Each structure stands twice: as structure tokens, then as C-alpha cells.
Amino acid sequence: METRGRALRADAERTVRTILEAAERVLAADPTATMEQIAAAAGVARTTVHRRFATREALVEALATWATERFHQAVEAARPLTSPPLVALHQVTANVLQVKIGWSFAMSRTAPSDPEAARVHADVLAQCDRLFRRAQEAGLMSADTDLEWARRVYYALIHEAAEEGREIVDIGAVDQLAARVVDTLLHGVGAPVQTLPRRPVGGAGSSGPDADGHPGPR
């Protein structure tokens, strides 16, 4: 009986996941889609959806909760507090982008007032701050970097990358987006500063300024 009970629970969990994944696809394409349309996309009867979710609002709420859990797991799976900082920064970025791209409708419905969502986002924020401090200590960021500002810039870069990647289905493309986010965060978009070779002071044929700023002979 216990084995049968576990099998039934596993089957119910698979059904719920199937419904939620279908709901994400359908609602991302048409936010006004009905429960009947979601059931059809999931390949289940409308009564099956209603048995798990009494109302459309309950389904959307469950979808947002599911996405919040995926978001939290994505961050923790990158081991931001134990992996080498650069490795962790890239992996966190790639994992989070996968969730934001794959669960775009659900992530947009996450309510800041929801206690569980607030707890998750607070924990992610704390892990991000600690990762940035580790990156600074490792020399990836300058010692005078404003880490709060850097984190806000990082969040904005992830948002823009997720918007760009809505049509992405290739995991390699997500990795490329993540690499772009990390590279922009750490190196910006300006050209590298080039150090010009110093001219010899007072050398024959010198036409530039000398070490004191006086023009050389012409």
C-alpha cells in the first residue's frame, strides 16, 4: 500500500507539472487564455485541471510559486558561496536566465507581497551580495567598487538579456548570453585602455614633449 501511495503521489506531481508547464506556454503566448485551452495544451481533461486548481487565479498563483522555487533552485545549484567566484557568477547568470526565459509569464506574476516570494528574493539578494564580495576579494572587481550599485547593474543586465533571449531554445545560446552579461559587468563596454610607449627623453630626432612636458627638437 505504501508503494502504491508513493506511485500515486508521483503520478499526481507529474500531472501538476505537466499542467503548469502547459500553462506557462499558453499564457506566455496569450495571457487571456482559458482553463480549457491550458487543459488542451497539457493533454488532459478540463476536469483534471479543475481538480488540481479550483480557479484560473489559483492556477496562475501556483504557477508563480512554482517559478519562484525554480528561481531559488537555479541560484543555489550554482553554489555561489563555494564555487570560484568567476565560475559561480557565470553559472548563476546562466541558471537564472534559463528560468527567466523559460518561465517568463510566471516570473512576471510573482507578487512581491507574497511571503514565500519575499523570503526567496531576500535569500537570493543575500547570496548575490556575498558572491560580489567574494568577487571583489578575488580581484574581479576593484577595491573601491560600490557593490550595491554593481548588483543593481547586474540585475538590469540579466533583465535585458532575458528579454533578448525569449525565443532561445538552445542551451548554448543561453551560455553565450550569460557570458555577455558577466563580461559587461566586469569589463564594461569601453575600449581597453592602451598604454603608449614612452618616448626617450632628449633622444635624437625626438619631436614630442620631453618628460617635463617641454616640446622636443624638430
C-alpha positions as a Markdown table, in Angstrom:
| # | Residue | x | y | z |
|---|---|---|---|---|
| 1 | Met | 0.0 | 0.0 | 0.0 |
| 2 | Glu | 2.8 | 2.4 | 0.8 |
| 3 | Thr | 4.5 | 1.8 | -2.5 |
| 4 | Arg | 1.2 | 2.3 | -4.3 |
| 5 | Gly | 0.7 | 5.5 | -2.4 |
| 6 | Arg | 4.1 | 6.8 | -3.4 |
| 7 | Ala | 3.4 | 5.9 | -7.0 |
| 8 | Leu | 0.1 | 7.8 | -6.9 |
| 9 | Arg | 1.7 | 10.9 | -5.4 |
| 10 | Ala | 4.4 | 10.8 | -8.1 |
| 11 | Asp | 1.8 | 10.5 | -10.8 |
| 12 | Ala | -0.1 | 13.4 | -9.3 |
| 13 | Glu | 3.1 | 15.5 | -9.2 |
| 14 | Arg | 3.8 | 14.7 | -12.8 |
| 15 | Thr | 0.3 | 15.8 | -13.8 |
| 16 | Val | 0.6 | 19.0 | -11.9 |
| 17 | Arg | 3.9 | 19.8 | -13.5 |
| 18 | Thr | 2.5 | 19.0 | -17.0 |
| 19 | Ile | -0.3 | 21.4 | -16.3 |
| 20 | Leu | 2.0 | 24.1 | -15.1 |
| 21 | Glu | 4.4 | 23.8 | -18.0 |
| 22 | Ala | 1.5 | 23.9 | -20.4 |
| 23 | Ala | 0.0 | 26.9 | -18.6 |
| 24 | Glu | 3.4 | 28.7 | -18.9 |
| 25 | Arg | 3.5 | 28.1 | -22.7 |
| 26 | Val | -0.1 | 29.1 | -23.3 |
| 27 | Leu | -0.2 | 32.1 | -21.1 |
| 28 | Ala | 3.1 | 33.4 | -22.3 |
| 29 | Ala | 1.6 | 33.5 | -25.8 |
| 30 | Asp | -1.8 | 34.7 | -24.7 |
| 31 | Pro | -2.3 | 36.0 | -21.1 |
| 32 | Thr | -6.1 | 35.8 | -21.6 |
| 33 | Ala | -6.1 | 32.0 | -22.4 |
| 34 | Thr | -8.8 | 29.9 | -20.6 |
| 35 | Met | -8.5 | 26.9 | -18.4 |
| 36 | Glu | -9.9 | 24.8 | -21.4 |
| 37 | Gln | -7.0 | 26.0 | -23.6 |
| 38 | Ile | -4.5 | 25.1 | -20.9 |
| 39 | Ala | -6.0 | 21.7 | -20.4 |
| 40 | Ala | -5.9 | 21.1 | -24.2 |
| 41 | Ala | -2.2 | 22.1 | -24.3 |
| 42 | Ala | -1.4 | 19.8 | -21.3 |
| 43 | Gly | -3.2 | 16.9 | -23.0 |
| 44 | Val | -5.6 | 16.4 | -20.0 |
| 45 | Ala | -9.3 | 16.8 | -19.5 |
| 46 | Arg | -10.6 | 20.2 | -18.3 |
| 47 | Thr | -11.9 | 18.4 | -15.2 |
| 48 | Thr | -8.4 | 17.3 | -14.3 |
| 49 | Val | -7.1 | 20.9 | -14.3 |
| 50 | His | -10.1 | 22.0 | -12.2 |
| 51 | Arg | -9.5 | 19.1 | -9.8 |
| 52 | Arg | -6.0 | 20.4 | -9.1 |
| 53 | Phe | -6.8 | 24.2 | -9.4 |
| 54 | Ala | -10.2 | 25.4 | -8.4 |
| 55 | Thr | -9.9 | 28.6 | -10.4 |
| 56 | Arg | -7.8 | 30.2 | -13.1 |
| 57 | Glu | -6.4 | 32.6 | -10.4 |
| 58 | Ala | -5.4 | 29.6 | -8.3 |
| 59 | Leu | -3.6 | 28.1 | -11.3 |
| 60 | Val | -1.7 | 31.4 | -12.0 |
| 61 | Glu | -0.8 | 31.7 | -8.3 |
| 62 | Ala | 0.6 | 28.1 | -8.3 |
| 63 | Leu | 2.5 | 28.9 | -11.5 |
| 64 | Ala | 4.1 | 31.9 | -9.9 |
| 65 | Thr | 5.0 | 29.9 | -6.8 |
| 66 | Trp | 6.5 | 27.1 | -9.0 |
| 67 | Ala | 8.6 | 29.6 | -10.9 |
| 68 | Thr | 9.8 | 31.2 | -7.6 |
| 69 | Glu | 11.0 | 27.8 | -6.5 |
| 70 | Arg | 12.8 | 27.2 | -9.8 |
| 71 | Phe | 14.5 | 30.6 | -9.5 |
| 72 | His | 15.7 | 29.8 | -6.0 |
| 73 | Gln | 17.0 | 26.4 | -7.0 |
| 74 | Ala | 18.7 | 27.9 | -10.0 |
| 75 | Val | 20.8 | 30.2 | -7.8 |
| 76 | Glu | 21.6 | 27.5 | -5.2 |
| 77 | Ala | 22.6 | 25.0 | -7.9 |
| 78 | Ala | 25.4 | 27.3 | -9.0 |
| 79 | Arg | 26.9 | 27.1 | -5.5 |
| 80 | Pro | 27.6 | 30.9 | -5.3 |
| 81 | Leu | 29.2 | 30.8 | -1.9 |
| 82 | Thr | 31.6 | 27.9 | -2.5 |
| 83 | Ser | 32.5 | 27.8 | -6.2 |
| 84 | Pro | 35.3 | 30.0 | -7.5 |
| 85 | Pro | 33.8 | 33.5 | -7.8 |
| 86 | Leu | 34.1 | 33.8 | -11.6 |
| 87 | Val | 32.7 | 30.3 | -12.2 |
| 88 | Ala | 29.8 | 30.9 | -9.8 |
| 89 | Leu | 29.0 | 34.3 | -11.3 |
| 90 | His | 28.7 | 32.8 | -14.8 |
| 91 | Gln | 26.7 | 29.7 | -13.6 |
| 92 | Val | 24.3 | 31.8 | -11.5 |
| 93 | Thr | 23.7 | 34.1 | -14.5 |
| 94 | Ala | 23.1 | 31.2 | -16.9 |
| 95 | Asn | 20.8 | 29.3 | -14.5 |
| 96 | Val | 18.8 | 32.4 | -13.7 |
| 97 | Leu | 18.5 | 33.3 | -17.4 |
| 98 | Gln | 17.1 | 29.8 | -18.1 |
| 99 | Val | 14.4 | 30.3 | -15.5 |
| 100 | Lys | 13.5 | 33.9 | -16.6 |
| 101 | Ile | 13.4 | 32.9 | -20.3 |
| 102 | Gly | 11.6 | 29.6 | -19.8 |
| 103 | Trp | 9.1 | 30.9 | -17.2 |
| 104 | Ser | 8.7 | 34.4 | -18.3 |
| 105 | Phe | 4.9 | 34.6 | -17.7 |
| 106 | Ala | 5.1 | 33.1 | -14.3 |
| 107 | Met | 8.1 | 35.2 | -13.2 |
| 108 | Ser | 6.1 | 38.3 | -14.2 |
| 109 | Arg | 3.3 | 37.3 | -11.9 |
| 110 | Thr | 5.4 | 36.8 | -8.8 |
| 111 | Ala | 3.9 | 39.1 | -6.2 |
| 112 | Pro | 6.4 | 41.0 | -4.0 |
| 113 | Ser | 3.8 | 40.9 | -1.2 |
| 114 | Asp | 3.8 | 37.0 | -1.2 |
| 115 | Pro | 5.7 | 35.9 | 1.9 |
| 116 | Glu | 7.4 | 33.0 | 0.3 |
| 117 | Ala | 8.4 | 35.0 | -2.8 |
| 118 | Ala | 9.7 | 37.7 | -0.5 |
| 119 | Arg | 11.7 | 35.2 | 1.5 |
| 120 | Val | 13.2 | 33.7 | -1.7 |
| 121 | His | 14.2 | 37.0 | -3.2 |
| 122 | Ala | 15.7 | 38.2 | 0.1 |
| 123 | Asp | 17.8 | 35.0 | 0.3 |
| 124 | Val | 18.9 | 35.4 | -3.4 |
| 125 | Leu | 19.8 | 39.0 | -2.7 |
| 126 | Ala | 21.9 | 38.0 | 0.3 |
| 127 | Gln | 23.7 | 35.3 | -1.8 |
| 128 | Cys | 24.3 | 37.8 | -4.6 |
| 129 | Asp | 25.8 | 40.3 | -2.2 |
| 130 | Arg | 28.1 | 37.7 | -0.7 |
| 131 | Leu | 29.2 | 36.5 | -4.2 |
| 132 | Phe | 30.0 | 40.0 | -5.2 |
| 133 | Arg | 32.1 | 40.5 | -2.1 |
| 134 | Arg | 34.0 | 37.3 | -2.9 |
| 135 | Ala | 34.5 | 38.5 | -6.5 |
| 136 | Gln | 35.9 | 41.8 | -5.1 |
| 137 | Glu | 38.2 | 40.0 | -2.7 |
| 138 | Ala | 39.4 | 37.8 | -5.7 |
| 139 | Gly | 40.3 | 40.9 | -7.7 |
| 140 | Leu | 37.5 | 40.6 | -10.2 |
| 141 | Met | 36.1 | 44.0 | -9.1 |
| 142 | Ser | 38.2 | 46.9 | -8.0 |
| 143 | Ala | 38.5 | 47.5 | -4.3 |
| 144 | Asp | 36.5 | 50.8 | -4.5 |
| 145 | Thr | 33.6 | 49.3 | -6.4 |
| 146 | Asp | 30.2 | 50.2 | -5.0 |
| 147 | Leu | 28.8 | 46.7 | -4.7 |
| 148 | Glu | 25.2 | 47.7 | -4.2 |
| 149 | Trp | 25.4 | 49.7 | -7.5 |
| 150 | Ala | 27.2 | 46.8 | -9.2 |
| 151 | Arg | 24.4 | 44.4 | -8.1 |
| 152 | Arg | 21.7 | 46.8 | -9.5 |
| 153 | Val | 23.6 | 47.0 | -12.8 |
| 154 | Tyr | 23.9 | 43.2 | -12.8 |
| 155 | Tyr | 20.1 | 42.7 | -12.3 |
| 156 | Ala | 19.4 | 45.2 | -15.1 |
| 157 | Leu | 21.8 | 43.3 | -17.4 |
| 158 | Ile | 20.1 | 40.0 | -16.6 |
| 159 | His | 16.7 | 41.6 | -17.3 |
| 160 | Glu | 17.8 | 42.8 | -20.7 |
| 161 | Ala | 19.5 | 39.5 | -21.6 |
| 162 | Ala | 16.3 | 37.6 | -20.7 |
| 163 | Glu | 14.3 | 40.0 | -22.9 |
| 164 | Glu | 16.6 | 39.3 | -25.8 |
| 165 | Gly | 16.6 | 35.6 | -25.2 |
| 166 | Arg | 12.8 | 35.0 | -25.2 |
| 167 | Glu | 13.0 | 32.9 | -28.4 |
| 168 | Ile | 16.1 | 30.9 | -27.4 |
| 169 | Val | 15.8 | 27.2 | -27.0 |
| 170 | Asp | 19.5 | 26.3 | -27.4 |
| 171 | Ile | 21.3 | 25.9 | -24.0 |
| 172 | Gly | 24.5 | 27.1 | -25.7 |
| 173 | Ala | 22.9 | 30.4 | -26.7 |
| 174 | Val | 21.9 | 30.9 | -23.0 |
| 175 | Asp | 25.5 | 30.4 | -22.0 |
| 176 | Gln | 26.6 | 33.0 | -24.6 |
| 177 | Leu | 24.1 | 35.5 | -23.1 |
| 178 | Ala | 25.4 | 34.7 | -19.6 |
| 179 | Ala | 29.0 | 35.3 | -20.8 |
| 180 | Arg | 28.0 | 38.6 | -22.3 |
| 181 | Val | 26.3 | 39.7 | -19.1 |
| 182 | Val | 29.3 | 38.8 | -17.0 |
| 183 | Asp | 31.8 | 40.3 | -19.4 |
| 184 | Thr | 29.8 | 43.6 | -19.5 |
| 185 | Leu | 29.5 | 43.6 | -15.7 |
| 186 | Leu | 33.2 | 43.1 | -15.1 |
| 187 | His | 34.7 | 45.0 | -18.1 |
| 188 | Gly | 32.1 | 47.4 | -19.3 |
| 189 | Val | 31.7 | 48.4 | -22.9 |
| 190 | Gly | 34.5 | 50.9 | -23.4 |
| 191 | Ala | 37.7 | 50.2 | -25.3 |
| 192 | Pro | 40.6 | 48.8 | -23.2 |
| 193 | Val | 42.9 | 51.5 | -22.0 |
| 194 | Gln | 46.1 | 51.3 | -24.0 |
| 195 | Thr | 49.4 | 52.3 | -22.5 |
| 196 | Leu | 51.5 | 54.1 | -25.1 |
| 197 | Pro | 55.3 | 53.5 | -25.1 |
| 198 | Arg | 57.3 | 56.4 | -23.6 |
| 199 | Arg | 59.5 | 58.3 | -25.9 |
| 200 | Pro | 63.1 | 58.5 | -25.0 |
| 201 | Val | 63.8 | 61.9 | -23.4 |
| 202 | Gly | 66.1 | 64.1 | -25.5 |
| 203 | Gly | 66.8 | 61.4 | -28.0 |
| 204 | Ala | 67.9 | 62.3 | -31.5 |
| 205 | Gly | 65.1 | 63.1 | -33.8 |
| 206 | Ser | 62.6 | 63.4 | -30.9 |
| 207 | Ser | 59.7 | 65.6 | -31.9 |
| 208 | Gly | 57.3 | 65.1 | -28.9 |
| 209 | Pro | 57.3 | 66.5 | -25.4 |
| 210 | Asp | 60.0 | 65.5 | -23.0 |
| 211 | Ala | 59.4 | 64.1 | -19.5 |
| 212 | Asp | 58.8 | 67.6 | -18.2 |
| 213 | Gly | 56.2 | 68.4 | -20.9 |
| 214 | His | 58.6 | 70.7 | -23.0 |
| 215 | Pro | 58.5 | 70.2 | -26.7 |
| 216 | Gly | 61.4 | 68.3 | -28.1 |
| 217 | Pro | 63.6 | 69.4 | -31.0 |
| 218 | Arg | 62.2 | 69.3 | -34.5 |
